[in-house]
Amino acid sequence: MKFAIILSGCGVFDGAEIHESTMTMLAITRNGCTYDIFAPDVRQHHVINHLNGKEMDEKRNVLIEAARIARGKIKPLTEYRAEDYDALLLPGGFGVAKNLCTYAFDGTDFSVDKIVEKVLKSTHAAGKPIGALCISPVLLAGVFDGIDVTIGKDKDTVADIEKLGAVHIESGPGEIVVDNANRIVTTPAYMLDSNIADIYDGAENVVKAIIEMVN
């Protein structure tokens, strides 16, 4: 099986969560599969100093930043084609809510990057599974109607997910929710007070569920 991974930059506060991204790659590889990495070639919303949490006076590009995690082996998201892959995975990080969509700023009235939306819808229409970690299920809830997802237990985020028309199912560290009808698998990752072993468990459980779904 071949997976596609979408990254939203580099760094939990303004891009892709690095542990979740890396554990996703490791889980795919350890389960005998391969992957390609993609990111939108757009300016990221802002840059956060990860030492003090303050916004920095500089501009960065999502694709270029994501290339740090991908060790340079990455493609612009415009090159993604659903027919080339068996499944799609989205690690979390605030970049999902800032660069792939505007949930961090607009709440449930958020808009989705047009290329990201096209990729998600084309993958879903092709019957290919989609996996999402951490905050990424909120993005899916804004694109697809009536799906089952999890972000763990955060009450405010759960309320937003339900307002968007999705069904939230509470989960713990490393656990997943599988929506077989919509071929969507989600895990809470760092939306909970998790450690890096929990993150790997969640990523691997998502990957294994998708492999089973495809087979």
N, C-alpha and C positions, 0 to 999 in steps of 0.2 A: 504494500500500500504506500501511496505517496500523499503526504499532507502538505498543505500550504499554511504558513503562519503569517499573520498580519501583526506588525509591530507599530507602535504609535510614538516612537521616539526612543529615548534612553534615560531612564531614571523615574522613580516612582511618582514624584511630585509634578512632573511636567511631560512625562513620556511613558514608555513601557516599563513595567516593573521587571527589574533585571532577574531576580530569582525566579519569578514565574515564567519568564521567557526562556531562561536556561533550563529549568526543570522540564518545561514542555518539550524542548529539543531532546533532552536526555531520555525522557519517557518514550518519545517516538522511536528513537534509535534503539533503546533497550528492548523494544517490542518488535524489532526486526523490520521497521519501516524507514522511509526516507522523508525528507522535507525540503521545501524551498521557502525562503523568507521574502516577504514583501512589505512595503510601507508607502504611504502617500508621499509624493514629491511636492510637499507644501511647506510653508512657513509654520512652525509650531506657535501656539498661541502666545506663550511667554516662556521665559527661562527662569527657573527657580534655583537659588543657591541651596544645595542639599545639606549644607552644614547648619544654616540658620533659618531656612524656610522663607527667606525674603526673595522678592522678585529682583532680577538683575537687569541692568540696562544693556541688553544685547539681543540679537536676533539669531535664531538657528532654524535649520531645516529638518523636518521630521525624518526624511529618508536618510540624510547624512548622519543624523544622530543615531538612528536605528542601525546603521551600518556598523556602529561600534560593537553592538551585541552580536551582530551577524558576522563579525570579523571580515567585513567588506563584501561578503557573498550575499547580495541582496538585490532585489529588482523593484523598480517602481510599480505601484499597485495597478497602474494602467495596463501592465503586461499580463495580469492574471487572467486566466481562462478556466472556467469551472471544469471543462471537459478534460483538462490536463491533470486533475487531481481527484483523489478519492474522498477527501474531507478538508475542512477549513478549521483552523484554530486561532482564537484570539486571547492571548495573555492579557492581564489587566494592567493597572497603573493609571494615574490620573490623565495620562495622555489620551486614553480612550475617551474620557469625558471632556477633554479640552481640544484635542486635535482630530479625532475621528468623528466626534459630534460635539454639541455645545451643552450637554447636560450639566456640566459643572457651573455654568453661568445662567442657563435658562430653565433649569429644572425640567419638568415634564413637557414643557413647550419647546424642547430642544430640536435643533435641526441636525441632520446627518450629512456629512460630506458626500457629495453626489457620487464620487467614484466608489467610496466605501459602501454606500447603499446599493449601487449597481452590482458590486461583487457579492454582497450578501444575498440579494434577491436572485441573481443568476445561479448561485450555488444551491440555494433552496429549491429553485425551480427545476434544477437538474437532479434533485433527489439526493444530493450529497450531504452528509452530516456536517453540522457545525458545532464546534466546542467552544466554550467561553469560560474564562476564569475571572474571579474577583468582581470588578465593576462592569466587565464587558456584557454580562447578561442584561443590564439596563439598556445598552445599545440595541441588543436583539429585540427587547420588548418594545422599543420604539419603531422597529422596522416590521416585525411580524405580529399578527393578531393572535391572541388567545394561547400563547405558548406557556409551557411549564418551565420555570427556571428557579435558581436559588442564588442568593448572595450571602447566605448564612442566616443572620438574625437581626441585622440593623433595622430598627423600626421605621425610621424615616425613608430609607431606601426601599424597603418593602412596600411602604405606602405608595411611593412613586411608581414602582413596578406594577402594582395593582391598579393604580390610576391609568396607566398606559394600556390596561386591558389584559395583562399577563396574569398567570397564576403563580404565586410564590410559594415554594415549599421549603420550610426551615431545614437547615442542615448544619452539621458540625465539621470540624477540621478534617480534611481529606475525603469527605463524603461528596457524592454527586447526586444530581437529579437528572434522570433520563426521560425525555419526551420522545417516545418512539413514534408517535403520530407525525410530529414535525421534524424528527431526526435532529434533535438538539440536545446536547449534554452540557451541563454547567456544574461548577464547583466554586465554593466561596473564597478559597485561597486567603489572601491577606485582608479580606473584608472581616475576617475573624482574627482573634489574637492567636495567630498560628506561628509555628516555627518552620524552618526551611524543610525539615523532614515531612511536615504536614503538607507543605506546598508540593513536594515531589509526589506524595501519596495521591493528592487530588489530581495532579496532572496525569499521573499514570492511570488512575481510575477513569479519567475522561478518555484517554487514548484507548484503553482496553475496551471501554464501552462502545467507542466508535468502531473499532476493529470488529467487534462482535456484531454491531449493527450492519456493517458493510458485508460481512461474511454470511 
